Amino acid sequence: MLVFEPEAPVPAVWRPARLFGPSAQGVPLTGPFNVHGAGPVVGRGGRTIKRDVFRLLSVGAADRYWDLALPARDLALVRAALSDANSA
């Protein structure tokens, strides 16, 4: 789960999703962010993801590189949130 809170000290956090109970400890995404192009979901996890619904967005952060499988309909929203996080 990718959580954006523009007013928080860390505006972007990835949290492993849980069906029951509280969510797991979050991993902060430290900007600045460099968003690369979106492409098809490939790799080890690609077999379990609906490739017609999800796209793989590559994001460079200050401390690591992320490949995020996102619903295709949310790509513009995530790009805008990461852009806003850069300007915070």
C-alpha positions as CSV (number, residue, x, y, z in Angstrom):
1,M,0.0,0.0,0.0
2,L,1.4,3.4,-1.0
3,V,0.4,6.2,1.4
4,F,0.7,9.9,0.6
5,E,0.4,12.5,3.3
6,P,1.6,15.8,1.9
7,E,1.8,17.5,5.3
8,A,3.6,14.7,7.1
9,P,7.4,14.8,7.8
10,V,7.7,11.9,5.3
11,P,5.1,12.5,2.6
12,A,5.4,9.1,0.9
13,V,5.4,5.7,2.8
14,W,5.1,2.2,1.5
15,R,3.3,-0.2,3.9
16,P,2.8,-3.9,3.4
17,A,-1.0,-4.4,3.3
18,R,-2.7,-6.7,5.7
19,L,-6.2,-8.0,5.5
20,F,-6.7,-8.3,9.3
21,G,-5.2,-6.2,12.1
22,P,-3.1,-3.0,11.9
23,S,-0.8,-2.5,8.9
24,A,2.8,-3.3,9.2
25,Q,5.6,-0.8,9.8
26,G,6.0,1.6,6.9
27,V,9.0,2.1,4.8
28,P,9.6,5.8,4.0
29,L,10.2,6.8,0.4
30,T,12.8,9.6,0.6
31,G,12.8,12.2,-2.2
32,P,13.6,13.6,-4.5
33,F,11.8,11.3,-6.8
34,N,12.6,10.6,-10.4
35,V,9.6,8.9,-12.0
36,H,10.5,6.8,-15.1
37,G,8.1,5.4,-17.6
38,A,5.4,2.9,-16.9
39,G,5.5,-0.4,-18.6
40,P,4.1,-4.0,-18.5
41,V,4.5,-5.9,-15.3
42,V,7.4,-8.3,-15.7
43,G,9.7,-10.3,-13.5
44,R,9.2,-12.9,-10.7
45,G,6.0,-11.3,-9.4
46,G,4.5,-10.8,-12.8
47,R,3.0,-14.2,-12.8
48,T,0.6,-13.4,-9.9
49,I,-0.5,-9.9,-11.1
50,K,-3.2,-9.2,-13.6
51,R,-1.1,-7.8,-16.4
52,D,-4.1,-6.2,-18.2
53,V,-5.0,-4.2,-15.0
54,F,-1.6,-3.2,-13.6
55,R,1.4,-1.3,-14.9
56,L,4.9,-1.2,-13.5
57,L,6.1,2.3,-12.6
58,S,9.8,2.7,-12.0
59,V,10.7,5.4,-9.4
60,G,14.1,6.5,-8.4
61,A,14.2,7.8,-4.8
62,A,17.1,9.4,-2.9
63,D,18.1,6.2,-1.2
64,R,16.8,3.3,-3.5
65,Y,15.1,2.4,-6.7
66,W,11.4,1.2,-6.6
67,D,9.4,-0.8,-9.2
68,L,5.8,-0.3,-8.2
69,A,3.0,-2.4,-9.7
70,L,0.1,0.0,-9.8
71,P,-3.4,-0.2,-11.2
72,A,-3.2,1.5,-14.6
73,R,-6.0,3.9,-13.6
74,D,-3.9,5.2,-10.7
75,L,-0.7,6.0,-12.6
76,A,-1.5,9.7,-13.2
77,L,-2.5,10.1,-9.5
78,V,0.7,8.5,-8.2
79,R,2.8,10.6,-10.6
80,A,1.1,13.8,-9.4
81,A,1.6,12.8,-5.7
82,L,5.3,12.1,-6.2
83,S,5.7,15.4,-8.0
84,D,4.0,17.1,-5.1
85,A,6.2,15.3,-2.6
86,N,9.2,16.7,-4.6
87,S,8.1,20.2,-4.1
88,A,7.3,19.8,-0.4
